Amino acid sequence: MINRIVLGVCYDGSRYHGWQHQEEVSTVQETLEHALSRVADQPVTVVCAGRTDAGVHATAQVVHFDTEAHRTERSWLFGANSNLPADISVSFAKVTAPEFHARFSALSRTYRYILCNQPVRPGVFQKTVSWYYKSLDVERMQKAAQYLLGEHDFSAFRGSGCQAHHAVRTIHQLTVKKQGRLVVVEVTANAFLLHMVRNIVGVLLAIGVGEKNPEWASEVLNSCDRRRGAVTSPPNGLYLVDVEYPAHFNLPKEPKGPFFLD
């Protein structure tokens, strides 16, 4: 009998070349599959909710895999963690319905971008937060964010090399908040394009520092031209913090994290 197992996974992506398998470089997928294969005593291949780029982190990645190996949920959880490096952790393991799919069953995904906004670069957390030295007007950034809500063609925020069939996405929520010296941009959408969040942040930064008016976000969006936008923000401030699924799958609800912002 084949079981479908779903896992919650969190990781610091600093030393990985993204989620997906690549030749001759270390990835999160490869590392996780190696750990699970040792628990299963047979090869395991996982499918994730959202592929993250090199240097990007996750506090609530979701994956599934099929296996003939029979292990308890506790064994999958603690067995995986005992075979994983310290910067990757499985937060839950659950036997799920055969129709569950980590990617296609997802209703939405939420990313959080964390900026340290101060004149000098931070001496700690440099690999897990981004840094912007010019003072940011969060109210201007939040006003600009409203132009991006709803269903649009996000070609202007699409990274080169994106393999999506089309650029139409629906942003359900986009907020910009200041917490001490941190500026936090959080965006929830049905799905994302390559570098979409980092390109959105780039536009919001240009507006927050006063180089552009809030209405410029709408102009960039409507142009459908990536060249009209701003510089892509660095990956180290970006986290996948939530993936929403239909309630009947009854998945554990993870804190959005990073933990120090909840």
C-alpha positions in Angstrom: 0.0 0.0 0.0 1.3 3.4 -1.0 0.9 6.2 1.5 0.9 10.0 0.8 2.8 11.9 3.4 2.7 15.7 3.9 5.4 17.6 5.8 5.8 21.1 7.0 9.4 22.3 6.4 11.3 25.4 7.5 14.8 26.3 6.4 17.4 29.0 6.3 18.2 29.2 2.6 21.5 31.1 3.0 23.8 28.3 1.9 21.5 26.6 -0.6 21.1 27.2 -4.3 17.4 27.4 -4.0 14.8 24.7 -3.5 14.9 22.7 -6.7 17.5 20.0 -7.7 20.5 21.3 -9.6 23.7 19.7 -10.9 26.7 19.9 -8.6 25.3 22.4 -6.1 23.4 21.9 -2.8 19.7 22.5 -2.7 17.0 22.2 -0.1 15.1 19.5 -2.0 18.1 17.3 -2.5 19.0 17.6 1.2 15.5 16.8 2.4 15.1 13.9 0.0 18.3 12.4 1.2 17.2 12.6 4.8 13.7 11.1 4.1 15.2 8.3 1.9 17.3 7.2 4.9 14.1 7.0 7.1 12.2 5.1 4.4 15.2 2.9 3.4 14.3 3.6 -0.2 14.4 6.6 -2.6 11.9 9.4 -1.8 11.0 12.3 -4.1 9.1 15.3 -2.7 6.8 17.9 -4.3 6.7 21.4 -2.8 4.1 24.1 -2.5 6.4 26.8 -3.9 10.0 26.7 -5.2 12.2 29.2 -3.4 15.2 30.9 -5.0 18.8 30.7 -3.9 19.2 32.5 -0.5 15.4 32.6 0.2 14.1 31.1 3.4 10.9 29.3 4.5 9.1 28.9 7.9 6.1 27.1 6.4 7.0 25.2 3.2 4.8 22.3 2.6 5.8 19.1 0.7 4.3 15.7 -0.1 5.7 12.4 -1.2 4.4 8.9 -1.9 6.1 5.9 -0.3 5.6 2.2 0.3 7.5 2.5 3.5 5.3 2.3 6.6 6.4 4.6 9.4 4.5 6.4 12.1 4.0 10.1 11.7 6.4 10.5 14.7 9.0 8.4 13.0 8.8 10.5 9.8 9.1 13.7 11.9 12.0 12.8 14.2 13.7 10.5 11.7 13.9 13.2 9.1 15.1 15.8 11.6 17.8 13.5 12.9 19.2 13.2 9.3 18.9 16.9 8.4 21.5 19.6 8.9 20.7 22.3 11.5 19.4 24.8 9.0 16.5 22.6 7.8 13.8 21.3 10.0 10.6 19.3 9.6 7.8 20.8 11.7 5.1 18.2 11.2 4.4 15.0 9.4 1.0 13.7 8.5 -0.5 10.9 6.5 -2.9 12.6 4.0 -5.5 11.8 1.4 -4.3 10.6 -2.0 -5.8 13.6 -3.7 -3.7 16.1 -1.7 -1.1 17.8 -3.7 1.3 20.3 -2.1 1.3 22.6 -5.1 -2.0 22.2 -6.8 -4.2 21.9 -3.7 -2.9 25.2 -2.3 -5.3 28.1 -2.3 -2.8 30.8 -1.6 0.8 31.4 -0.5 2.2 34.2 1.7 5.6 35.6 1.5 7.2 38.1 4.0 10.1 40.4 3.1 12.1 41.8 6.1 14.3 44.9 5.7 16.5 46.4 8.3 16.1 50.1 7.7 19.0 52.0 9.3 22.0 54.0 8.1 24.6 51.3 8.8 24.5 47.7 7.8 23.5 45.2 10.6 26.3 43.2 12.2 24.0 40.2 12.8 21.2 38.6 10.8 22.9 39.8 7.6 22.0 36.5 5.8 18.4 36.5 7.1 17.3 40.1 6.7 17.9 42.6 3.9 19.2 46.1 4.5 18.3 49.5 3.2 20.2 52.5 4.4 17.9 55.3 3.3 14.9 56.3 5.5 11.7 54.8 4.2 8.2 56.3 4.3 6.0 53.3 5.1 2.8 55.2 4.5 3.8 56.0 0.9 4.8 52.3 0.4 1.4 51.1 1.8 -0.5 53.5 -0.5 1.4 52.2 -3.5 0.8 48.6 -2.5 -3.0 49.1 -3.0 -2.5 49.5 -6.7 -1.3 45.9 -6.9 -4.2 44.2 -5.2 -6.5 42.0 -7.3 -6.0 40.0 -10.5 -3.5 41.5 -12.9 -0.9 40.6 -15.5 2.3 40.9 -13.4 4.7 40.7 -16.4 6.4 43.9 -15.1 7.3 42.0 -11.9 8.4 38.8 -13.6 12.0 37.7 -13.5 13.8 36.6 -16.6 13.8 32.8 -17.0 10.4 32.5 -15.4 8.8 29.3 -16.8 5.1 30.1 -15.9 2.7 29.7 -18.8 1.2 33.2 -18.2 1.8 36.1 -15.8 -1.8 36.6 -14.5 -1.9 36.3 -10.7 -4.2 37.5 -8.0 -2.8 39.3 -5.0 -5.2 39.0 -2.0 -3.3 41.1 0.5 -0.2 43.3 0.4 0.8 45.2 3.5 3.8 47.3 4.6 4.5 47.8 8.3 7.3 49.2 10.4 8.4 47.3 13.5 11.3 49.1 15.2 14.1 49.2 12.7 12.5 46.6 10.5 10.2 47.3 7.6 8.1 44.2 6.8 6.4 43.7 3.4 3.9 40.8 3.4 2.0 39.6 0.3 -0.6 36.9 -0.1 -1.5 35.6 -3.6 -2.9 32.6 -5.3 0.5 32.0 -6.9 3.7 33.8 -7.7 6.1 34.4 -10.6 9.8 34.1 -10.5 11.2 37.0 -8.4 7.8 38.6 -8.2 7.9 39.5 -4.5 11.5 40.8 -4.7 10.5 43.0 -7.7 7.5 44.3 -5.9 9.7 45.2 -3.0 12.1 47.0 -5.3 9.3 49.2 -6.6 8.0 49.9 -3.1 11.5 50.9 -2.0 11.8 53.5 -4.8 8.5 54.9 -3.7 9.3 54.7 0.0 12.6 56.7 -0.4 10.8 59.4 -2.4 12.3 58.7 -5.8 8.8 57.9 -7.3 5.2 58.7 -6.4 2.9 56.0 -5.1 1.0 56.0 -8.4 4.1 54.8 -10.2 3.4 51.3 -8.9 0.3 51.3 -11.1 2.2 52.6 -14.1 4.8 49.8 -13.8 2.0 47.2 -13.4 0.0 48.4 -16.4 3.2 48.6 -18.6 3.6 44.8 -18.4 7.3 45.7 -19.1 9.9 44.5 -16.6 12.3 47.2 -17.8 9.9 49.9 -16.4 10.3 48.6 -12.8 13.1 48.8 -10.2 16.1 46.7 -9.2 15.3 43.3 -7.8 15.7 43.2 -4.0 18.2 40.8 -2.5 16.9 37.3 -1.6 18.1 37.1 2.0 15.1 39.1 3.4 12.5 36.8 1.8 10.5 34.1 3.6 7.7 31.7 2.6 5.6 32.0 5.7 2.2 30.4 4.9 0.5 28.1 2.5 -3.3 27.9 2.7 -5.2 24.6 1.9 -8.8 23.6 2.0 -9.9 22.9 5.6 -10.9 19.3 4.9 -7.2 18.3 4.6 -6.9 19.3 8.3 -3.2 20.3 8.1 -1.5 21.7 11.2 -1.4 25.5 11.1 2.2 26.8 11.5 3.1 30.2 12.9 3.8 32.6 10.1 7.3 33.4 11.5 10.0 34.3 11.6 9.3 33.7 15.2 10.6 37.1 16.4 7.9 38.9 14.3 4.9 36.9 15.5 
